[in-house]
């Protein structure tokens, strides 16, 4: 009835905790768990040793998030598919709430749960589609953190207006944890693999709306998410991929009549990328290594950063194989 897809990249410690949060419910709900590993070097085989019911697939190279998800989607047979980050855990009762909601709301293609930080703070995972102002008033931007109740942030972070109980239609929900109707995937298509990581979830939700499937935020289903469990392993590349995916999203959906807005938007995004990297350089000391290359000082115990390799597999507009 339910398939769970988890894409892992050097986050196996988090992944083991993630699976533990719902493993006892696997047989009760008929859950099939697919772990798509993107070339990890932190002992991902521990998953099979500890959780024999999990189907582990190991990629030789890093296919990115969308590419790895699509691999598993080709094998999924359940009514619903849950996309789950390895650094997330499901609260007790999540599967009951998710199945009850999706069974009742047949018009919903994607359901996003309430997602909390590990300290219980709301992550604002339900949002409006991005505009040029999103760069200044996004979830983690300085202005949103400093002035969280400003009207621009309130219009962008839709979960802020939820009463905490009532489901509400939203533009898009975070792929850190989302429940997707398999029938909707068959009509809308799989994830767009041109988004290596980041913003493929917003793109999928936009395509769901275009195909007349609703995207709904359901706060009764709850997950916890430790942000950056995978991306922090390669922080510079993550920041670059984030901004590259934003550019791709705007380029994909910018109306032709507004072509003149493209260069200013892309220019602002490039300046934002430089500002983020400069801030990171100030926060982390710079050290010189033997070869003379300048590297940011990694956090204690961090795994070495592996380079991503782009691999395209199949069309992004077809159904799941």
N, C-alpha and C positions, 0 to 999 in steps of 0.2 A: 504493500500500500504506500509506503514512504521510502524514498531514496535520499540519503544524505551524502553530499559531495563536499569533501574537505581538500583544499589544495595546500600542500605543505612545502615550505622551503626553509630548511634549517631551523624549524620551530618545533622539533619533535617533543621536547619537554612540555611545551604548551599543548601540543596535539594529544598527548596521553591524558592530560587533565580534561581536555575537551571531550574526548570519547567517553571518559569515565562518567561525565555528567548525564549521559543518556543511555549508556550501554545496557543497563538493567531493563530498559524498556524495548530493546530491539525485538525480542520475540513476541512481546505483547502486541506491538504495532506492526509486525511484519516489516521491520526496517532493514534495508540493505545499505551498508556504509561503504562508500568508495573513497579511499585516500589516494589522491593523485600527487605523487611526490615529484618535485621539479629538480632533481639532482642534488638532494641534501647530502651533507657529509657528517651529520650528527647522530648517526645510528638509527635511522628510520625503521630498520628491521625490528626494533623493539616493539613496534605496533603489532606485528604479527605474533610475536612471542606472548604479548600480554592480552591481546584481543583477537583470538583466532577467527572470529566471525567477520572481521573487517577485511575487505578486499583491497589490498595494497598494490598499486601500480607505480613502478618507478621509471621515470623518464631519464634518459641519459643526459639530456640538456634541459634547460629551463624554457618551457613553452610559454611562460607567462600565465596569469590567472585565467584569462578567457580561454586560451588554448587548452589548458589542463581541464577546466570545467567541461568544455565541449567533448573531450575524450570520454569522460564519464557519462555525459548526457546520452551519448550514443548507446550506452549499455543499460540505462535506467528503464525500468518497466513499471514503476509505481505510479499511483495517481498524482502524487505530489513529490516535488524535489526540494530539499532544504539545502541551500548553499550556506556553508558555515566556515568561518575563519578558524584556523587552528588555535588562535589565541582567544577564542570565545568559549563560553560554557553556557549550557542551557539550564535555566532554573527548573526545579522540580515542577511538573505539571505543564511544561511547555508543549509537549507533543499533544496532550489532551486538548489544550486550548487552541492549538494550531489546527488540528484536524476538525474539531467542532466548528470553528469559524469557517474554514474552507468548504466543509460540507454544506454549511448553511448558506454561504454567499457564493453561489455558482457563477456570478458575474465577475469575480475577482481573479485576475491572472497572477498577481504577486501580492503577498502579504508581508509587511515588515513588522517585526515585534518591537516592543520597547527595549532599547539597548542601554545598559548602564555601564559606567566605569566600575572597576573593581571596588571603589569606595562608595558605590551606590549613586553617583551623580549621573544625571541624564546626559546621554551623548548626542541628543538631537539628530537622530538617524533618519527622520522623515523631513524632506526638504522640498523647496520649490526648484524648478529647473533654473540653471544658472543664468545670470545676466552679467553685464560688465561690472556691476557693483558687487557681485559675489566675491571678487578678488579682495575687496576691502571689508566686506561684511560676512565672510564665510564663517563656518563653525569654529575654526581655530584661529581666526584673524585677531589682531590686537584690538580693533574697535569693537568686535563682538564680545571679546573677553572683558574689555574695560567698560563697555556700555551695553550690557546684554539685552536691555529692554528697548533699545532704539528701534524705530519703526522699520528700518531696512532689514535688520537682523530678524525681527519678528516675522516679516513677510517671507524671509528666506528659510528660517528654521521652523518648519510648520509644527513639529512636535511640541514646541513651546506653548502653542495655543490649545493643546489637547487637555481634557480634564483628567486624564490618567485612567479612564475606564472605557470611554466610548470610542469605537473605531471611527476613523475619519479618512476620507479620500485625500490623497496627497499626490504630488507630481512624481516623486521617486523616493525610494528607500535604500538604505545602505546594503551592499552585498556582503557585509560582515556577517549578516544573518538575515536570510529572506526565505520565504516559503513560496514556491512557484508551482502553479498548476501545469501538469504535463501537457494537457490538451492545449493550453495557451502557448506553450513552447512549440508544439507541432504547427500551430498557425502562424506564430510570430517569427520563429527562427531562433537559433542559438545565439550565444554571445558573439559580438563583433570582435574578432581576434586582432583587429588593427589597434585596439586598446590593449597594450601589453599588460598594464596594471593601472588601476584607478579609472573611474568614470565609465567603465563598461556597464556598471549597474544602472547609472542614470540613463545611458543610452538604451538599455534593455527595457527599462520602465517607459521611456518615451515611445518605443516601438510597440509596447503593450497597449498603451493608450491609443495609438494610431490604429491598432487592430481591434479596437473596441473592448479591450479587457481593462478592468479597473485595477488601480494600485492603491492599496489601503494600509494604513498604519493601525495595528491592533495592539494596544497597550496591555491587554490581559495576558498576552504571551510575552515572557521576559527572558532576555539573555544578557550575560555580562561579557564585556569585551575589553581585553587588555590591548590597547591601541599600540600598533607597531611591533607586535611580537615577531613578525617576519620582516617587515620593511626596515626595522632598525638595524638588521644585520648588514644592510648595504644602504646607508642613509643617503649618501650623495646620489646614487642611482635612483633611489626612490623619489627624491625631490625632483630630479630631472624627468622621470617618467610621469610623475603627477602633472607637471606643467605641460609636458608634451601631449598628454591625453586631454587636458583642458583645451588646448589649441585644436586638437582633432575634433573634439565635440563641437566647438563653435564653428569650425569649418564645415562640419557635416550638416549642421542645422541652421546656419546663417542664411536667411532668405536672400535670393539673388538681388532683390531691390535694395538691400542694405550692404552691398558688396564693399562700399566705401568705408564701412565700419570695421572691416577685417584688419587692415594694417594697424590702426590704433589699438584694437583689442589685443592683437598678438604682441605689439610693442609693450603694452602694459604688463602682459603676462611675463615677458622676458625680463622686464625690470623687477617684477615681483620675484622671479626665480633668483635673480642676482641678490636681491635684498635678503631672501631666505638663506642663501648660501653665505652671505656676509655675516648675518646674525649667528649662523652655526659656527663660522670660523672664529668669531669673537668669543663665543661660549666655550669652545673647545680649543685647548692649546695646540699649536702647530709644532711638530717635531721633524727633524731632518733624519732620514734613514740613510743607510750606507750607500745606496746607489745614487743618492742626491735628490731623490724624489720627495716632495713635500706631501705629507699625509696628516689628516686630522687625527688627533690622539683618540683611539677607540676607547669605549667604556670598558671597565674591568671585566674580563671574562668573555668579551665579545668574540664571535667567530669571525674568521677572515672573510672579507667580502669577495664573492665570486661574481664574475661577469655574466650578465644575461646574454642569451643568444636568441635572436628572433627566428621563430619558425612558424610558418603559416600552414594550417591544415584545413583544407576544405573551404567551402563557401560560407559566408556569414549570414546568408539569407535563406538557406535551406532549412528544412526541419531536421530533427535529431536523427540523421542517418536513416 
